[in-house]
Amino acid sequence: MELLFPLLILALLVPTFLGIRRQKKEMQKVTELQDSLRIGDRVATTAGLHATVVALSDTTVDLEIAPGVVTTWARMVVREKLADNADNTGTTGTTDTGTVSFGKDDDTDPPAGRPTEY
């Protein structure tokens, strides 16, 4: 009975200590990412926005989210660097033309098993 209390304390402190260590390692990775940002890098933010870095300061980053559209964000919102996709090709090797059609005049067939709604 007298060993129960020290074992209980130990059982609560060990997971807490391990959690703190893991959190410090994650913060170190985030700090390294923030320090490695360069103009022209493709990044993803914590909000899910994919953009290109166009300017950097100590606390902020300017992101181009569309041609000519630049927004200013806190550096801490940058979650990850994305792989460069300069040729704008998909995984199949076909070039994306950027055209989308949702109208009735679209002559492409819907995927198999999906109804056509007009």
Backbone bond lengths (Angstrom), bond angles and torsions (degrees), N, CA, C in turn:
res aa  C-N    CA-C-N  psi(-1)  N-CA   C-N-CA  omega(-1)  CA-C   N-CA-C  phi
1 M - - - 1.450 - - 1.526 111.07 -
2 E 1.308 117.25 -36.77 1.462 119.78 -177.59 1.532 112.05 -72.91
3 L 1.360 118.83 -15.49 1.458 121.80 176.97 1.525 111.98 -89.83
4 L 1.288 116.89 -11.99 1.453 121.17 -176.96 1.530 112.46 -64.01
5 F 1.319 116.98 -44.93 1.465 120.29 -178.30 1.534 112.23 -64.59
6 P 1.333 120.05 -48.05 1.479 118.87 177.74 1.532 112.57 -63.03
7 L 1.319 118.94 -35.59 1.456 121.35 177.60 1.531 111.11 -67.52
8 L 1.318 116.21 -37.72 1.456 120.55 177.51 1.536 110.88 -64.79
9 I 1.316 116.40 -43.77 1.467 121.00 177.59 1.527 109.55 -61.77
10 L 1.317 117.59 -44.78 1.452 122.66 179.88 1.534 110.64 -62.83
11 A 1.328 116.40 -41.79 1.468 121.10 -179.77 1.532 111.43 -64.99
12 L 1.315 118.59 -26.51 1.457 121.44 178.43 1.530 112.31 -87.99
13 L 1.313 118.29 -31.84 1.461 121.09 -176.50 1.527 113.24 -79.66
14 V 1.321 118.46 -35.62 1.464 121.09 -177.57 1.531 111.67 -62.50
15 P 1.339 120.84 -50.54 1.468 119.28 178.01 1.535 112.63 -62.58
16 T 1.327 117.42 -34.46 1.458 120.65 177.90 1.526 110.21 -63.81
17 F 1.318 116.83 -45.33 1.459 121.69 178.98 1.526 110.97 -62.14
18 L 1.319 117.14 -43.38 1.463 120.38 -179.97 1.529 111.32 -66.44
19 G 1.305 117.08 -36.47 1.463 120.90 177.69 1.518 111.74 -65.97
20 I 1.314 117.38 -39.39 1.460 121.54 178.34 1.524 110.16 -65.14
21 R 1.333 117.46 -41.10 1.468 121.06 178.64 1.523 110.87 -62.69
22 R 1.331 117.13 -43.29 1.460 121.08 179.45 1.529 110.69 -63.40
23 Q 1.324 116.34 -40.56 1.458 120.70 179.62 1.532 110.71 -65.24
24 K 1.322 118.02 -39.26 1.465 120.91 177.87 1.519 111.13 -64.86
25 K 1.334 117.85 -38.67 1.459 120.86 178.11 1.524 110.79 -64.98
26 E 1.323 118.00 -40.87 1.463 121.70 178.00 1.521 110.89 -65.04
27 M 1.320 117.81 -40.80 1.464 121.01 177.67 1.522 111.05 -64.40
28 Q 1.323 117.46 -35.62 1.453 120.86 177.61 1.532 110.42 -65.77
29 K 1.334 117.16 -40.29 1.467 120.82 177.20 1.525 110.77 -63.13
30 V 1.332 117.19 -42.42 1.462 121.49 179.13 1.526 110.25 -63.63
31 T 1.335 116.94 -42.26 1.462 120.84 178.82 1.522 111.07 -63.16
32 E 1.329 117.25 -41.32 1.465 120.86 177.67 1.528 110.88 -63.82
33 L 1.336 116.76 -39.76 1.463 120.52 177.58 1.526 110.41 -63.39
34 Q 1.329 117.46 -44.83 1.459 121.33 -179.98 1.525 111.23 -61.35
35 D 1.326 116.71 -39.80 1.463 120.62 -179.44 1.523 112.38 -72.60
36 S 1.333 117.83 -24.07 1.459 120.42 -176.50 1.530 113.36 -92.00
37 L 1.334 118.12 0.05 1.466 120.47 179.55 1.519 110.80 -64.96
38 R 1.315 115.95 135.86 1.464 123.05 178.22 1.526 108.80 -132.68
39 I 1.315 116.66 156.50 1.464 121.66 176.76 1.522 108.39 -63.39
40 G 1.324 116.25 132.31 1.460 122.03 -178.81 1.517 113.44 99.68
41 D 1.346 118.38 -10.62 1.469 120.93 178.25 1.517 110.27 -69.25
42 R 1.322 116.64 140.16 1.463 122.13 171.89 1.526 106.28 -88.43
43 V 1.329 116.99 130.21 1.456 121.55 -176.37 1.529 110.58 -133.45
44 A 1.331 114.63 161.08 1.462 122.12 171.30 1.524 107.32 -119.41
45 T 1.323 116.51 137.72 1.457 120.91 -179.53 1.527 109.97 -95.62
46 T 1.316 115.60 171.78 1.460 120.48 177.94 1.522 111.33 -65.97
47 A 1.329 117.62 -19.61 1.462 121.99 177.62 1.526 111.80 -86.42
48 G 1.343 117.13 -3.03 1.455 120.39 178.91 1.526 113.65 91.35
49 L 1.310 117.92 6.96 1.454 122.66 -179.51 1.519 110.14 -79.58
50 H 1.323 117.29 130.35 1.465 122.51 175.93 1.520 107.03 -102.20
51 A 1.343 116.39 127.73 1.463 119.96 -174.84 1.516 110.33 -152.89
52 T 1.336 114.90 175.18 1.456 122.43 177.93 1.520 108.92 -113.94
53 V 1.328 117.06 134.76 1.462 122.14 179.27 1.527 108.27 -73.88
54 V 1.356 116.82 125.34 1.462 120.80 178.79 1.524 112.24 -115.32
55 A 1.329 118.81 -19.66 1.467 121.99 177.60 1.523 108.70 -157.23
56 L 1.333 115.08 149.98 1.466 121.27 -179.22 1.513 110.40 -132.74
57 S 1.331 116.62 144.34 1.459 122.19 168.60 1.527 106.61 -133.48
58 D 1.317 116.65 -174.11 1.464 119.18 -178.03 1.522 112.76 -64.61
59 T 1.328 117.54 -35.24 1.465 120.55 -174.92 1.516 114.25 -118.91
60 T 1.335 117.90 -14.21 1.463 120.02 -176.65 1.523 111.13 -126.78
61 V 1.320 114.03 163.35 1.460 121.90 175.84 1.524 107.10 -138.05
62 D 1.325 116.39 135.08 1.465 121.11 176.30 1.515 107.84 -95.83
63 L 1.334 115.98 124.63 1.458 122.04 -176.72 1.519 110.26 -114.85
64 E 1.327 115.87 132.69 1.463 121.26 175.14 1.525 107.19 -92.93
65 I 1.325 115.97 110.85 1.458 120.81 -175.72 1.523 112.12 -94.12
66 A 1.317 116.98 -17.50 1.463 124.64 175.26 1.518 106.07 -154.62
67 P 1.315 117.93 160.97 1.473 118.61 179.74 1.527 111.48 -55.02
68 G 1.329 115.96 118.26 1.459 121.23 179.14 1.514 114.93 84.15
69 V 1.332 119.56 -2.26 1.459 122.33 -179.39 1.521 108.39 -109.50
70 V 1.340 116.28 108.02 1.459 122.02 -177.05 1.521 109.02 -116.57
71 T 1.332 116.28 130.26 1.460 121.72 178.11 1.523 108.85 -122.14
72 T 1.325 116.44 152.13 1.461 122.11 -179.54 1.521 109.38 -104.08
73 W 1.321 116.09 131.26 1.470 123.41 -177.56 1.524 109.21 -130.70
74 A 1.317 116.47 158.32 1.465 121.36 170.08 1.534 107.75 -70.07
75 R 1.319 116.94 143.11 1.470 120.18 -177.70 1.524 112.28 -60.45
76 M 1.313 116.88 -28.45 1.463 120.54 -175.57 1.531 113.19 -68.85
77 V 1.326 118.68 -13.63 1.462 119.93 179.84 1.520 112.41 -79.50
78 V 1.333 118.18 -12.16 1.460 120.44 179.29 1.522 107.99 -73.66
79 R 1.335 115.53 116.13 1.461 121.25 -176.28 1.517 112.57 -91.08
80 E 1.344 116.80 -38.94 1.461 119.17 -176.94 1.522 110.39 -160.20
81 K 1.325 114.12 157.72 1.462 120.57 171.56 1.512 107.46 -88.62
82 L 1.317 115.90 142.08 1.456 121.05 178.52 1.517 109.15 -102.01
83 A 1.327 116.13 153.69 1.454 120.97 177.26 1.516 108.68 -66.57
84 D 1.326 116.72 142.71 1.455 120.62 178.23 1.513 109.73 -63.10
85 N 1.330 116.35 135.57 1.454 122.33 179.13 1.525 107.85 -128.49
86 A 1.337 115.33 59.50 1.461 120.49 -172.14 1.523 113.26 -68.50
87 D 1.332 118.06 -30.76 1.462 119.03 -175.89 1.524 113.17 -87.13
88 N 1.348 118.51 -3.97 1.463 123.31 176.60 1.526 112.18 56.85
89 T 1.317 117.18 40.05 1.447 120.61 177.12 1.508 109.83 -109.97
90 G 1.305 116.03 149.89 1.449 121.25 178.05 1.512 110.89 -86.18
91 T 1.320 116.01 -171.06 1.457 119.87 -178.29 1.517 111.57 -73.34
92 T 1.325 118.03 -18.00 1.456 120.34 -179.62 1.517 112.19 -86.21
93 G 1.324 117.10 -8.72 1.448 120.76 179.46 1.509 113.60 89.46
94 T 1.320 118.61 2.25 1.456 120.93 178.50 1.518 108.93 -92.66
95 T 1.294 116.50 144.80 1.458 121.22 -179.33 1.516 109.36 -80.32
96 D 1.331 115.94 134.00 1.455 121.87 178.38 1.520 108.60 -79.24
97 T 1.311 116.82 121.10 1.461 120.52 -179.20 1.515 111.66 -85.15
98 G 1.316 118.55 -15.36 1.455 121.64 178.19 1.503 114.12 82.41
99 T 1.341 119.56 7.98 1.454 120.45 -179.30 1.520 109.92 -94.22
100 V 1.308 114.88 138.53 1.459 121.28 178.07 1.518 107.42 -134.14
101 S 1.323 116.22 135.31 1.451 119.53 178.20 1.522 108.61 -129.25
102 F 1.327 115.54 128.47 1.452 120.59 177.83 1.524 111.89 -121.84
103 G 1.303 117.03 9.87 1.454 120.38 -174.94 1.517 113.61 -88.10
104 K 1.347 115.75 174.49 1.457 121.61 178.84 1.522 111.97 -67.95
105 D 1.329 117.01 -24.78 1.454 119.85 -178.56 1.529 113.11 -80.33
106 D 1.322 117.55 2.23 1.461 120.99 178.59 1.525 108.54 -72.56
107 D 1.333 117.01 118.18 1.460 120.24 -175.28 1.530 113.27 -92.15
108 T 1.309 117.85 8.89 1.467 119.12 177.13 1.516 109.51 -82.84
109 D 1.314 115.97 147.36 1.459 121.01 -179.73 1.520 109.67 -82.05
110 P 1.342 116.89 143.47 1.463 118.89 176.64 1.535 109.43 -70.16
111 P 1.311 117.00 161.48 1.465 119.08 177.25 1.529 110.96 -57.89
112 A 1.316 115.58 151.65 1.475 120.50 -177.70 1.514 110.32 -57.77
113 G 1.319 115.85 136.30 1.447 121.58 176.29 1.519 114.39 87.02
114 R 1.342 118.08 -2.28 1.456 120.68 179.54 1.510 109.43 -107.25
115 P 1.306 117.54 132.55 1.459 120.48 -178.61 1.528 111.28 -73.44
116 T 1.306 115.49 154.28 1.454 121.64 175.52 1.528 108.08 -96.13
117 E 1.303 116.81 124.19 1.470 121.44 -178.95 1.516 108.76 -111.57
118 Y 1.342 115.97 120.32 1.443 121.26 177.32 1.496 109.76 -124.71
